[in-house]
């Protein structure tokens, strides 16, 4: 019995009573409280009305506001950010430019109240809505199997319509279908999604535009490659009144060529002909002569060297 008269017991009893009172107030009386919900995304309504007027928004992506809500504790504590909808009304906008729009907060319970919104209004940029046609180019990504190379692609369709803000369309430099050629050793067909890039090669966010089609059919041609020596059909020694020019065979490059397996199997060297005379430095330009169906990976023209000698056999600088 002495324990119930001690300070320790009285302290424990005070805590129990306090907890009981708190529980009673919270669960029975359910008092009001306020809570701020941050970064609630804004939904822009009546976009169709803008499009009917050939207009579109420029800055409607990832816009959020903070909302302070008041209500009874039970409802506030059970409220999640996803339960809150913020709608911006665009119905009054009839021309391009900068406009101020108000937002409406929609809540799931009738006894909840919006105390404040930050920001209370939004500035939006409206531009003309246009449609343009762009050619589609193919960009291979990845690396083919060793001994093979991506040669070309056939695409269907070859052009695509792009709809969006005039400002966005004006910044489009290219529409590209990327196709993965990793490990490829034979021709293949693949479906690709279009991507858009500006003049600096930076990809433009696809959420700003709509395509006439979302799928592009790409047929890729994969060719074999082979390294062969150049064997110019030129005179190995050129004699003038002053000098003798002797071909420096070490200057003859190895050429990487591409073509079908049957054609490359028969190819042991590539021919070349002069396209310029020998200059003072002993250099000359030559052009490759390749059989039909075979092309060079490294280019079609090359520089070869001649060693300049005097008639008595001395090498001249």
C-alpha positions in Angstrom: 0.0 0.0 0.0 2.9 2.3 0.6 3.8 2.2 -3.1 0.5 3.9 -4.1 1.5 6.8 -1.9 4.9 7.3 -3.4 6.0 10.0 -5.8 6.8 7.3 -8.5 3.3 6.0 -8.5 1.8 9.5 -8.7 4.0 10.3 -11.7 2.9 7.1 -13.5 -0.7 7.8 -12.7 -0.4 11.3 -14.1 1.1 10.0 -17.4 -1.7 7.4 -17.7 -4.4 10.0 -17.1 -2.8 12.4 -19.6 -2.7 9.6 -22.3 -6.3 8.8 -21.5 -7.4 12.4 -21.8 -5.5 12.8 -25.2 -7.1 9.6 -26.5 -10.5 10.8 -25.4 -10.1 14.3 -27.1 -8.6 12.9 -30.3 -11.0 9.9 -30.8 -14.2 11.2 -29.3 -14.1 15.0 -29.9 -12.0 14.6 -33.2 -10.8 18.2 -33.2 -10.0 20.2 -36.3 -6.4 20.6 -37.5 -4.5 22.0 -40.5 -1.9 20.4 -42.7 0.0 21.5 -45.8 0.3 19.1 -48.7 3.2 20.0 -51.0 3.9 19.6 -54.7 0.4 18.6 -55.8 0.4 18.3 -59.6 -1.9 20.7 -61.5 -4.3 19.2 -64.1 -5.1 21.6 -67.0 -8.7 21.3 -68.0 -10.4 22.3 -71.3 -7.2 21.6 -73.4 -9.6 20.5 -76.2 -11.1 24.0 -76.2 -7.6 25.4 -76.8 -6.9 23.0 -79.6 -10.2 23.9 -81.2 -8.9 27.4 -81.4 -5.6 26.2 -82.8 -3.8 26.9 -79.6 -1.7 24.9 -77.1 0.1 25.3 -73.8 3.9 25.6 -73.7 4.6 25.3 -70.0 2.1 22.8 -68.6 4.6 20.1 -67.6 5.4 19.3 -64.0 3.6 22.3 -62.5 2.7 21.8 -58.8 1.3 23.9 -56.0 1.2 23.6 -52.2 -2.2 23.3 -50.5 -3.0 23.9 -46.9 -6.2 22.0 -45.8 -8.3 22.2 -42.6 -10.6 19.5 -41.3 -11.1 17.1 -38.4 -8.1 15.2 -37.3 -9.3 11.8 -38.5 -9.9 12.9 -42.1 -6.8 15.0 -42.3 -4.6 12.2 -41.1 -6.1 9.7 -43.6 -5.8 12.2 -46.5 -3.0 11.4 -49.0 -1.6 13.8 -51.6 -3.0 11.5 -54.3 -6.5 12.2 -52.9 -6.2 15.9 -53.8 -6.9 17.1 -57.3 -5.9 20.6 -58.5 -7.5 21.8 -61.7 -6.6 24.9 -63.8 -9.3 26.3 -66.0 -8.3 27.2 -69.5 -11.7 27.9 -71.0 -11.3 31.7 -71.0 -8.1 31.7 -73.1 -8.8 32.6 -76.8 -5.4 33.9 -78.1 -1.7 33.1 -77.7 0.5 34.9 -75.2 0.9 34.9 -71.4 -2.3 34.3 -69.3 -3.2 34.1 -65.6 -5.3 31.2 -64.7 -6.9 30.2 -61.4 -6.9 26.8 -59.8 -9.6 24.8 -58.1 -8.8 22.2 -55.4 -11.0 19.1 -55.3 -11.1 17.2 -52.0 -12.6 13.7 -51.2 -14.5 14.7 -48.1 -17.1 17.5 -47.8 -16.0 18.6 -44.3 -12.5 19.5 -45.5 -11.6 23.2 -46.2 -8.8 24.8 -48.3 -7.1 27.3 -46.2 -4.5 28.5 -48.8 -2.9 27.7 -52.1 0.7 28.6 -53.0 0.8 30.0 -55.7 -2.8 31.1 -55.8 -2.7 31.7 -59.5 -0.6 30.4 -62.4 1.1 32.1 -65.4 0.8 30.0 -68.5 2.3 30.5 -72.0 0.0 29.8 -74.9 1.2 29.4 -78.5 -0.2 28.6 -81.9 -0.9 24.9 -82.5 0.6 23.7 -85.8 1.3 20.5 -87.7 4.3 19.9 -89.9 5.7 17.0 -91.9 9.3 15.9 -91.3 11.5 13.3 -93.0 12.7 10.5 -90.8 16.3 9.4 -90.6 17.7 6.2 -89.1 20.4 6.2 -86.4 21.9 2.8 -85.6 23.0 2.3 -82.0 25.2 -0.4 -80.6 27.9 -2.4 -82.3 27.3 -5.2 -84.9 29.0 -8.5 -84.7 32.8 -8.4 -85.5 33.3 -8.5 -89.2 30.0 -7.0 -90.0 28.7 -3.4 -90.4 25.4 -1.5 -90.7 25.1 -0.3 -94.3 21.7 1.3 -94.7 18.0 1.1 -93.8 14.7 1.3 -95.4 12.0 3.0 -93.4 8.2 3.0 -93.5 6.9 5.6 -93.4 9.6 7.9 -94.7 7.9 11.0 -93.3 5.9 11.8 -90.2 3.5 14.5 -89.1 4.3 16.3 -85.9 1.8 18.4 -84.1 2.7 20.9 -81.3 3.4 24.5 -80.4 4.8 26.6 -83.2 7.8 27.4 -81.0 8.5 23.8 -80.4 8.1 22.8 -84.1 10.4 25.6 -85.1 13.2 24.1 -82.9 13.0 20.6 -84.4 16.1 19.9 -86.5 15.5 16.2 -87.1 13.2 13.3 -86.4 15.1 10.1 -85.8 14.3 6.4 -85.6 16.9 4.7 -83.4 17.5 1.0 -84.1 19.7 -1.3 -82.0 22.2 -3.2 -84.2 24.1 -4.8 -81.3 25.4 -8.2 -82.3 23.7 -8.1 -85.8 25.2 -10.2 -88.6 22.3 -10.5 -91.0 19.6 -8.2 -92.3 16.7 -7.7 -89.9 13.5 -5.7 -89.4 12.6 -3.8 -86.3 10.0 -1.4 -85.0 11.3 2.0 -83.7 9.7 4.9 -81.9 10.4 8.4 -83.3 12.6 10.9 -81.4 13.1 14.6 -82.1 16.3 16.6 -81.7 17.2 20.3 -82.0 20.1 21.8 -84.0 22.5 21.1 -81.1 21.6 17.4 -81.0 19.7 17.8 -77.8 16.6 15.6 -77.5 13.3 17.4 -77.2 10.7 16.1 -74.7 8.2 14.1 -76.6 5.4 15.2 -74.2 5.4 18.5 -76.0 4.3 17.0 -79.4 2.0 14.4 -81.0 3.1 12.2 -83.8 1.0 11.0 -86.7 2.2 7.5 -85.9 4.1 6.1 -82.9 5.7 3.2 -84.7 8.2 3.2 -87.6 9.2 0.0 -89.4 12.9 -0.2 -90.1 14.6 -2.8 -92.3 18.4 -2.8 -91.7 21.0 -4.1 -94.2 24.0 -5.6 -92.5 27.1 -6.3 -94.7 30.3 -8.2 -94.2 33.6 -6.3 -93.9 37.1 -7.2 -95.1 40.5 -5.6 -95.0 42.4 -5.7 -98.3 45.6 -4.0 -99.7 45.6 -1.3 -102.2 47.3 -2.1 -105.5 47.3 1.0 -107.6 47.2 0.6 -111.4 49.9 3.2 -111.7 53.5 3.3 -112.8 55.8 2.4 -109.8 58.5 4.7 -111.2 58.1 8.1 -112.9 61.0 9.7 -114.6 61.3 13.4 -115.4 64.2 15.5 -116.8 65.3 16.3 -113.3 64.1 13.5 -110.9 63.1 9.8 -110.7 60.0 9.2 -108.5 60.0 5.8 -106.9 56.7 4.6 -105.3 56.9 4.2 -101.5 55.0 0.9 -101.1 54.8 1.5 -97.4 52.5 4.4 -98.1 49.9 2.1 -99.7 47.0 1.8 -97.1 45.0 -1.2 -96.1 41.4 -0.6 -97.1 38.4 -1.7 -95.2 35.6 -2.6 -97.6 32.0 -3.8 -97.2 29.8 -6.0 -99.3 28.1 -9.3 -99.6 30.0 -12.4 -98.4 30.2 -13.8 -101.9 31.7 -10.6 -103.4 34.3 -10.1 -100.6 35.4 -13.7 -100.7 36.7 -13.1 -104.3 38.3 -9.8 -103.5 42.0 -9.9 -102.7 43.1 -6.3 -103.4 41.6 -3.0 -104.5 42.7 -1.0 -107.5 43.3 2.8 -107.6 44.0 5.4 -110.2 45.6 8.9 -110.1 43.4 11.9 -109.6 46.3 14.3 -109.2 50.0 14.4 -110.2 53.0 14.0 -107.9 53.5 17.3 -106.0 56.8 18.8 -104.8 56.5 16.7 -101.6 56.3 13.5 -103.6 52.6 13.0 -102.7 49.8 12.1 -105.1 46.1 11.5 -104.7 44.4 8.3 -105.9 40.8 7.1 -106.2 39.7 3.6 -105.5 38.3 1.4 -108.3 35.9 -1.1 -106.6 33.8 -3.8 -108.1 30.0 -3.3 -108.2 28.4 -4.1 -104.9 31.5 -3.3 -102.9 32.3 0.0 -101.2 34.9 1.4 -99.0 34.4 2.0 -95.3 37.3 4.4 -95.1 36.5 6.7 -98.1 37.3 6.6 -101.8 40.4 8.8 -102.1 43.8 8.4 -100.5 47.3 10.0 -100.6 50.3 7.9 -101.5 53.9 8.9 -101.5 56.8 8.8 -103.9 60.5 9.0 -103.0 62.2 11.6 -105.2 65.7 10.7 -106.5 68.2 12.5 -108.7 69.2 10.7 -111.9 72.5 9.6 -110.2 70.5 7.7 -107.5 70.8 10.2 -104.7 67.6 10.7 -102.6 66.4 14.3 -102.8 64.7 16.1 -100.0 
